[in-house]
Amino acid sequence: MKRLAVLLATAGGAGYVPFAPGTAGSAVGLVVYLLIRGWPPAWQAGLVLAISVIGVWASDVAARHFGREDPSEVVIDEVAGQLVTLLFTGAGPMAAVIGFVLFRALDVVKPWPARSFERFPGGIGIMADDLMAGVYGQLLLRGLAYVAPGLF
């Protein structure tokens, strides 16, 4: 089970990218979104929920495996956060890339209260701050869609 947890937590190995593994994890989330954007909304939500719940378990196990509280190799949180940014937006490829950039910026800056969510224990803390950054990304992307509907 530990191998499976580490495989999932690293998003199939994307977390081992030596430079900017979080960006690699977000790229996995972007690709997943582009593959599922035509799914019914309930299926999309179910997948994001499943990734988030499994991510709590997998990142908790992986953190113990790597011997660090929030190891850079664990990127399932970026996958989930990126999906939250794009979920239900109907964003095409161009708008999805904009959502990717928005999420990456928010994940780095971690506006309040996202940064404080890192204090939660184990996998919950690993996942929660990125999910909150995803919520902010979702709101900003929807605002952008309102002022520039041609992007969507």
C-alpha positions as CSV (number, residue, x, y, z in Angstrom):
1,M,0.0,0.0,0.0
2,K,2.9,2.3,0.7
3,R,4.1,2.1,-2.9
4,L,0.6,2.9,-4.2
5,A,0.3,5.9,-1.9
6,V,3.7,7.2,-3.0
7,L,2.8,6.7,-6.7
8,L,-0.5,8.6,-6.2
9,A,1.0,11.3,-4.0
10,T,3.7,12.0,-6.7
11,A,1.0,12.0,-9.4
12,G,2.5,9.0,-11.2
13,G,6.1,10.3,-10.7
14,A,5.5,14.0,-11.7
15,G,6.7,15.0,-8.2
16,Y,10.2,13.7,-9.0
17,V,10.8,16.4,-11.6
18,P,13.9,18.1,-10.3
19,F,12.9,21.6,-11.1
20,A,9.4,23.0,-10.0
21,P,7.7,19.7,-9.1
22,G,4.6,21.6,-8.0
23,T,4.3,23.1,-11.5
24,A,4.6,19.5,-12.9
25,G,1.8,18.4,-10.6
26,S,-0.4,21.3,-11.7
27,A,0.4,20.4,-15.3
28,V,-1.0,16.9,-14.5
29,G,-4.1,18.6,-13.1
30,L,-4.4,20.6,-16.3
31,V,-4.2,17.6,-18.5
32,V,-6.7,15.7,-16.4
33,Y,-9.1,18.7,-16.7
34,L,-8.7,18.8,-20.4
35,L,-9.5,15.1,-20.6
36,I,-12.6,15.3,-18.4
37,R,-14.1,18.7,-19.3
38,G,-16.8,17.2,-21.4
39,W,-17.9,14.9,-18.6
40,P,-21.2,15.6,-16.7
41,P,-20.6,18.0,-13.8
42,A,-21.4,15.4,-11.2
43,W,-18.7,13.1,-12.6
44,Q,-16.2,15.9,-12.6
45,A,-17.0,16.8,-9.0
46,G,-16.8,13.1,-8.0
47,L,-13.4,12.8,-9.6
48,V,-12.1,15.9,-7.8
49,L,-13.6,14.7,-4.5
50,A,-12.0,11.3,-5.0
51,I,-8.6,12.8,-5.8
52,S,-8.9,15.0,-2.7
53,V,-9.8,12.3,-0.3
54,I,-7.3,9.8,-1.7
55,G,-4.8,12.7,-1.7
56,V,-5.1,13.1,2.1
57,W,-4.3,9.5,2.7
58,A,-1.6,9.2,0.0
59,S,0.2,12.5,1.0
60,D,0.1,11.4,4.7
61,V,1.7,8.1,3.9
62,A,4.2,9.7,1.4
63,A,5.2,12.4,4.0
64,R,6.2,9.6,6.4
65,H,8.0,7.8,3.5
66,F,10.0,10.9,2.6
67,G,10.6,11.8,6.2
68,R,9.3,15.4,5.8
69,E,6.2,17.2,6.8
70,D,5.3,18.5,3.2
71,P,7.8,16.9,0.8
72,S,8.2,18.6,-2.6
73,E,7.7,15.2,-4.3
74,V,4.1,15.1,-3.1
75,V,2.1,16.9,-5.8
76,I,-1.3,15.3,-5.6
77,D,-2.3,18.5,-3.8
78,E,-1.4,20.6,-6.8
79,V,-3.4,18.2,-9.1
80,A,-6.5,18.6,-6.9
81,G,-6.0,22.4,-6.5
82,Q,-5.6,22.8,-10.2
83,L,-8.8,20.8,-10.8
84,V,-10.7,23.0,-8.3
85,T,-9.6,26.1,-10.2
86,L,-11.0,24.7,-13.5
87,L,-14.0,22.7,-12.3
88,F,-17.3,23.7,-13.9
89,T,-15.8,26.7,-15.8
90,G,-16.1,25.2,-19.2
91,A,-12.7,26.6,-19.9
92,G,-11.3,25.7,-23.3
93,P,-7.5,25.1,-23.7
94,M,-6.6,28.8,-23.7
95,A,-8.7,29.7,-20.6
96,A,-7.4,26.5,-18.9
97,V,-3.8,27.7,-19.4
98,I,-4.8,31.0,-17.8
99,G,-6.4,29.0,-15.0
100,F,-3.1,27.1,-14.7
101,V,-1.1,30.3,-14.3
102,L,-3.6,31.7,-11.8
103,F,-3.5,28.6,-9.7
104,R,0.3,28.4,-9.7
105,A,0.6,32.1,-8.6
106,L,-2.0,31.5,-5.8
107,D,-0.3,28.3,-4.7
108,V,3.0,30.2,-4.3
109,V,1.5,33.3,-2.6
110,K,-1.1,31.3,-0.5
111,P,-3.3,34.2,0.4
112,W,-5.2,34.1,3.7
113,P,-6.4,31.7,4.9
114,A,-4.7,29.2,2.6
115,R,-1.3,29.5,4.3
116,S,-2.8,28.9,7.7
117,F,-4.3,25.6,6.4
118,E,-0.8,24.2,6.1
119,R,-0.9,23.9,9.9
120,F,-3.4,21.1,9.8
121,P,-1.9,17.8,10.6
122,G,-0.6,15.3,8.0
123,G,-2.2,14.8,4.7
124,I,-5.1,17.3,5.5
125,G,-2.5,20.1,5.9
126,I,-0.8,19.1,2.7
127,M,-4.0,19.1,0.7
128,A,-6.0,21.9,2.3
129,D,-3.9,24.9,1.4
130,D,-3.8,23.9,-2.3
131,L,-7.6,23.2,-2.3
132,M,-8.1,26.7,-0.9
133,A,-5.8,28.2,-3.6
134,G,-7.9,26.3,-6.1
135,V,-11.1,28.0,-4.7
136,Y,-9.4,31.4,-5.1
137,G,-8.3,30.4,-8.6
138,Q,-11.9,29.3,-9.4
139,L,-13.2,32.7,-8.3
140,L,-10.6,34.7,-10.2
141,L,-11.2,32.6,-13.4
142,R,-14.9,33.1,-13.1
143,G,-14.4,36.9,-12.7
144,L,-12.2,36.8,-15.8
145,A,-14.8,34.9,-17.7
146,Y,-17.3,37.6,-16.8
147,V,-15.1,40.5,-18.0
148,A,-13.6,38.6,-21.0
149,P,-16.2,36.0,-22.1
150,G,-14.4,35.5,-25.4
151,L,-11.7,33.6,-23.6
152,F,-14.1,30.8,-22.7
